[in-house]
Amino acid sequence: MRRFTATACALALGAAGLIAATAGTAQASACSHSLLPLPDSSCTPGADNSDVTQSDIHSTICVSGWTATVRPPTSYTNPLKAQGIIDYGYSDTNMADYEEDHLVPLELGGAPRDPGNLWPEPYSGTQTAHSKDGVETKLKNAVCAGTITLSAARSAIRSNWTTALEVTGIG
């Protein structure tokens, strides 16, 4: 609830063009970044897009370009990213150093606009937003090939994206 309230505030500030004024303000963090490269599950539990099911993957996630049809615009995600940087207590507040990432990726039918599925994932470190992108693609390819189920892929990436390939037997 706290992240939702903060998110609503960030969206309002972003719409008013005031988000830059709050991004540098020191505030107590509501989420922990101690588990990086994983998000704090109390703030970012992940969420599924109910419009994507195992039975319709070949008309949704397995269609080239499908994610572009559901990806929210940066006008929506940038205020969430700014608030998330504060919520996670990152000392680096440069928004360019983070990807506002979907924990359950759009490639696996993650909820596009659910704040509980979005978090500011750093581009720095040993396992980064770029590393996760490769995991997402491999899982989606395995789901589309019928090697694993959509549910198994979502569960594995939600639990720990760094071990998702091993847990599912893909990597």
C-alpha positions as CSV (number, residue, x, y, z in Angstrom):
1,M,0.0,0.0,0.0
2,R,2.8,2.4,0.8
3,R,4.4,1.9,-2.6
4,F,1.0,2.4,-4.3
5,T,0.5,5.7,-2.4
6,A,4.0,6.8,-3.2
7,T,3.5,5.8,-6.8
8,A,0.3,7.8,-7.0
9,C,2.1,10.8,-5.7
10,A,5.0,10.3,-8.1
11,L,2.5,10.1,-11.0
12,A,0.9,13.3,-9.9
13,L,4.2,15.0,-9.6
14,G,5.4,13.7,-12.9
15,A,2.3,14.9,-14.6
16,A,2.9,18.3,-13.1
17,G,6.5,18.3,-14.2
18,L,7.8,18.4,-10.6
19,I,9.4,14.9,-10.3
20,A,12.9,16.3,-10.6
21,A,12.4,18.4,-7.5
22,T,11.7,15.3,-5.4
23,A,14.2,12.9,-6.9
24,G,17.1,14.3,-5.0
25,T,15.3,14.7,-1.7
26,A,16.6,12.4,1.0
27,Q,13.8,10.3,2.5
28,A,13.7,7.1,4.4
29,S,13.5,4.2,1.9
30,A,10.5,1.9,2.0
31,C,12.1,-0.9,0.1
32,S,15.5,-2.6,0.6
33,H,18.1,-2.9,-2.1
34,S,20.1,-5.3,0.0
35,L,19.0,-8.3,-2.2
36,L,20.3,-6.8,-5.4
37,P,20.2,-7.9,-8.2
38,L,16.8,-9.0,-6.9
39,P,14.0,-6.6,-6.0
40,D,12.5,-6.4,-2.5
41,S,9.5,-8.8,-2.8
42,S,7.5,-6.7,-0.3
43,C,7.6,-3.8,-2.7
44,T,7.9,-5.6,-6.0
45,P,6.1,-9.0,-5.8
46,G,5.5,-9.2,-9.6
47,A,2.2,-9.4,-11.3
48,D,0.8,-11.3,-14.3
49,N,-1.2,-9.9,-17.2
50,S,-4.5,-11.8,-17.0
51,D,-4.9,-11.4,-20.7
52,V,-2.0,-13.8,-21.3
53,T,-2.6,-17.5,-20.6
54,Q,-0.9,-20.7,-21.6
55,S,-3.7,-21.3,-24.1
56,D,-3.2,-18.0,-26.0
57,I,0.6,-17.6,-26.0
58,H,0.8,-18.2,-29.8
59,S,-1.4,-15.1,-30.3
60,T,0.3,-13.0,-27.6
61,I,3.8,-13.4,-26.3
62,C,5.0,-15.7,-29.1
63,V,4.1,-13.1,-31.7
64,S,7.1,-11.0,-32.7
65,G,6.5,-7.4,-31.7
66,W,3.6,-8.2,-29.3
67,T,5.3,-6.6,-26.2
68,A,5.3,-3.2,-28.1
69,T,1.5,-3.4,-28.1
70,V,1.3,-3.5,-24.3
71,R,4.5,-1.7,-23.1
72,P,3.6,1.5,-21.2
73,P,5.0,4.8,-22.3
74,T,7.9,6.4,-20.4
75,S,5.5,9.2,-19.4
76,Y,3.9,6.4,-17.2
77,T,7.1,4.6,-16.1
78,N,9.5,7.5,-15.5
79,P,7.5,8.8,-12.5
80,L,7.4,5.3,-11.1
81,K,11.2,5.0,-11.6
82,A,11.9,8.3,-9.9
83,Q,9.8,7.2,-6.9
84,G,11.2,3.7,-6.9
85,I,14.8,5.1,-6.7
86,I,13.7,6.9,-3.6
87,D,11.7,3.9,-2.2
88,Y,14.7,1.6,-2.7
89,G,17.0,4.1,-1.1
90,Y,19.6,4.1,-3.9
91,S,22.4,6.5,-3.3
92,D,22.7,7.0,-7.1
93,T,19.6,9.0,-8.1
94,N,20.5,9.4,-11.8
95,M,17.5,7.9,-13.6
96,A,19.7,7.0,-16.6
97,D,21.4,4.4,-14.4
98,Y,18.3,2.3,-14.0
99,E,15.7,0.5,-16.1
100,E,12.2,0.6,-14.9
101,D,11.8,-3.1,-15.3
102,H,9.0,-5.5,-15.1
103,L,9.8,-8.3,-12.6
104,V,7.5,-10.6,-14.6
105,P,8.6,-9.4,-18.0
106,L,6.2,-8.5,-20.8
107,E,7.8,-11.3,-22.7
108,L,6.2,-13.7,-20.2
109,G,2.9,-11.9,-19.9
110,G,3.8,-9.7,-17.0
111,A,1.3,-7.0,-16.0
112,P,2.4,-3.9,-18.0
113,R,1.2,-1.1,-15.7
114,D,1.0,-2.8,-12.2
115,P,3.4,-0.8,-9.9
116,G,4.0,-4.1,-8.0
117,N,5.5,-5.5,-11.2
118,L,7.8,-2.5,-11.9
119,W,11.0,-1.5,-10.1
120,P,14.2,0.5,-10.9
121,E,16.7,-2.1,-11.8
122,P,20.3,-0.9,-11.9
123,Y,22.5,-1.1,-15.0
124,S,25.6,-1.4,-12.7
125,G,26.8,-4.5,-10.8
126,T,27.7,-8.0,-11.8
127,Q,24.1,-9.0,-12.7
128,T,22.2,-6.1,-14.2
129,A,19.1,-5.1,-16.1
130,H,20.9,-6.2,-19.3
131,S,21.7,-9.6,-17.8
132,K,18.0,-10.1,-16.9
133,D,17.0,-9.3,-20.5
134,G,18.8,-12.4,-21.7
135,V,17.1,-14.6,-19.1
136,E,13.7,-13.2,-20.2
137,T,14.3,-14.0,-23.8
138,K,15.5,-17.5,-23.2
139,L,12.5,-18.3,-21.0
140,K,10.1,-16.8,-23.5
141,N,11.7,-18.9,-26.3
142,A,11.3,-22.0,-24.1
143,V,7.7,-21.3,-23.4
144,C,6.9,-20.7,-27.1
145,A,8.7,-23.9,-28.0
146,G,6.7,-25.9,-25.4
147,T,9.8,-26.8,-23.4
148,I,8.4,-25.2,-20.2
149,T,5.0,-23.8,-19.3
150,L,4.2,-20.2,-19.0
151,S,3.4,-20.7,-15.3
152,A,6.8,-22.3,-14.6
153,A,8.6,-19.5,-16.4
154,R,6.7,-16.8,-14.5
155,S,7.2,-18.5,-11.2
156,A,10.9,-19.0,-11.7
157,I,11.6,-15.4,-12.7
158,R,9.4,-14.0,-10.0
159,S,11.2,-16.1,-7.3
160,N,14.8,-15.4,-8.4
161,W,15.6,-14.3,-12.0
162,T,19.3,-15.1,-11.5
163,T,18.5,-18.8,-11.1
164,A,15.4,-19.0,-13.3
165,L,17.2,-20.8,-16.2
166,E,18.6,-23.5,-13.9
167,V,15.4,-23.9,-12.0
168,T,13.4,-24.5,-15.2
169,G,16.1,-26.7,-16.8
170,I,16.7,-24.2,-19.6
171,G,20.3,-23.2,-18.7
